[in-house]
Amino acid sequence: MNRTKTRDMVITALLTALTILIPIAFSPIRIPVGLSFTATVAVHVPIMLAMFISPVSAAMVAIGSGIGFFFSAPLVVALRAMTHVIFAVSGALMVKKLNCNVTLKLILVWLVTMILHGLFEAAITMWFWFANDAYPAMVYAESFTVGIGTLIHHTIDFVIMLGVLTVLSKSKFIDWKFKKASL
């Protein structure tokens, strides 16, 4: 095994540990809105950083996020967290495959992952409450709150991640360069 693969495995393990710990440690300062939406500060940052390592790393860290929420949040929130795998793997594939300048790549990754994140979390919320025989008006209100809240939360965490990614890439901890590529 070469040094890069070993380093990536170790970083993935550290990010997974962080993404399990953040929901547990930050649960006292979690921001609840309604029955289904919570915003836990910086919980998506390790997942988003893993997107810049590899799709496998992104998937593993996202699964860790779901595990962290199963230990610390209501079931509907934990189920929503399991959908992080979808946006994480999609984002990692975009980081790997898109051949455009860095700014455009980051904007596209943010935009696509944000939309996927919001849609799947809203869909899980809708499924959960309909499966539990909730009133339709309540289901739609909860799903709307989760969808919009997730778009906002994702954007805030993406901005935080960009700052962390800049530092980690300059220190060569994560091997991703803010280099220019052709349009």
C-alpha positions in Angstrom: 0.0 0.0 0.0 1.4 3.4 -0.9 1.8 6.3 1.3 -1.0 8.3 -0.2 -3.6 5.5 0.2 -2.6 5.0 3.8 -2.8 8.8 4.5 -6.2 8.9 2.9 -7.4 6.0 5.0 -6.2 7.6 8.2 -7.8 11.0 7.2 -11.1 9.2 6.4 -11.0 7.4 9.8 -10.4 10.7 11.6 -13.2 12.5 9.6 -15.5 9.5 10.4 -14.7 9.8 14.1 -15.5 13.5 13.9 -18.7 13.1 12.1 -19.9 10.5 14.8 -18.7 12.8 17.6 -20.1 16.1 16.4 -23.9 15.1 16.7 -23.3 13.6 20.1 -21.1 16.4 21.6 -23.0 19.2 20.1 -26.5 17.9 20.9 -27.0 20.4 23.7 -26.5 23.3 21.3 -28.5 21.7 18.4 -31.0 24.1 16.9 -34.5 22.4 16.6 -37.2 23.8 14.3 -40.5 21.9 14.4 -40.5 18.1 15.0 -38.1 17.0 12.2 -35.5 19.7 11.6 -32.4 20.3 13.6 -29.2 22.2 12.7 -26.1 20.9 14.4 -23.2 23.3 13.9 -20.5 22.1 11.4 -21.9 18.5 11.2 -21.5 18.4 7.4 -18.0 19.8 7.3 -16.2 16.3 7.7 -18.5 14.8 5.0 -17.8 17.7 2.7 -14.0 17.5 3.3 -14.2 13.7 2.5 -15.6 14.6 -0.9 -12.2 16.0 -1.7 -10.5 12.7 -0.9 -12.5 10.1 -2.8 -16.1 8.8 -3.3 -15.3 5.9 -0.9 -14.1 8.3 1.8 -17.2 10.4 1.3 -19.5 7.4 1.7 -17.7 6.2 4.8 -17.7 9.6 6.5 -21.4 10.1 5.6 -22.3 6.7 7.1 -20.5 7.8 10.3 -22.8 10.9 10.4 -25.8 8.6 10.3 -24.4 6.5 13.1 -23.7 9.7 15.2 -27.3 10.8 14.8 -28.7 7.4 15.7 -27.0 7.8 19.1 -28.1 11.4 19.7 -31.2 12.4 17.9 -34.8 11.4 17.2 -35.3 8.6 14.6 -36.5 10.9 11.8 -33.3 13.0 12.2 -31.1 9.9 12.1 -32.8 8.7 9.0 -32.3 12.0 7.4 -28.6 11.8 8.2 -28.3 8.5 6.4 -29.2 10.3 3.2 -25.9 12.2 3.5 -24.3 9.3 1.6 -26.2 10.4 -1.6 -24.9 14.0 -1.6 -21.5 13.0 -0.4 -20.8 10.4 -3.1 -22.3 12.7 -5.8 -20.1 15.6 -4.7 -17.0 13.4 -4.6 -17.6 12.1 -8.1 -18.1 15.7 -9.3 -14.8 16.8 -7.6 -13.1 13.9 -9.3 -14.6 14.1 -12.8 -15.4 17.8 -13.5 -12.8 19.4 -15.6 -13.4 23.1 -15.2 -11.8 26.0 -13.3 -11.8 25.7 -9.5 -14.3 28.4 -8.8 -16.9 26.9 -11.2 -16.2 23.4 -9.8 -16.8 24.5 -6.2 -20.0 26.4 -7.2 -21.3 23.3 -9.1 -20.4 20.9 -6.2 -22.1 23.2 -3.7 -25.2 23.7 -5.8 -25.8 20.1 -6.8 -25.0 18.7 -3.4 -27.1 21.3 -1.7 -30.1 20.4 -3.9 -29.7 16.7 -3.4 -29.2 17.1 0.3 -32.4 19.2 0.7 -34.5 17.0 -1.6 -33.6 13.7 0.1 -33.9 15.0 3.6 -37.3 16.4 2.8 -38.3 13.1 1.1 -37.3 11.1 4.1 -39.2 13.4 6.4 -42.3 13.1 4.2 -42.0 9.3 4.1 -41.4 9.1 7.9 -44.5 11.1 8.9 -46.8 9.6 6.3 -45.7 6.1 7.6 -46.6 7.2 11.1 -50.1 8.4 10.0 -49.5 12.1 10.6 -51.9 14.7 9.3 -51.0 15.7 5.7 -50.8 19.4 6.5 -48.3 18.6 9.2 -46.3 16.3 6.9 -46.0 19.0 4.2 -45.1 21.7 6.7 -42.4 19.5 8.3 -41.0 18.4 4.9 -40.9 22.0 3.7 -39.1 23.2 6.9 -36.6 20.4 6.5 -36.0 21.1 2.8 -35.4 24.8 3.2 -33.6 24.5 6.5 -31.2 21.9 4.9 -30.4 24.2 2.0 -29.4 26.9 4.4 -27.5 24.6 6.8 -25.7 23.0 3.9 -24.6 26.4 2.5 -23.3 27.5 5.9 -21.3 24.3 6.4 -20.0 24.5 2.9 -18.5 27.9 3.5 -16.9 26.6 6.8 -15.6 23.6 4.9 -14.0 25.9 2.2 -12.0 27.6 4.9 -10.9 24.3 6.5 -10.1 22.8 3.0 -7.9 25.8 2.2 -5.8 25.3 5.3 -5.7 21.5 5.0 -4.7 21.7 1.3 -2.0 24.3 1.9 -0.6 22.1 4.7 -0.8 19.1 2.3 -3.0 17.2 4.8 -5.6 16.8 2.1 -4.1 16.5 -1.4 -6.4 18.8 -3.3 -5.1 21.8 -5.1 -6.8 25.0 -5.8 -5.4 24.9 -9.3 -6.9 26.2 -12.5 -8.2 23.7 -15.1 -9.5 24.3 -18.5 -13.1 25.2 -19.2 
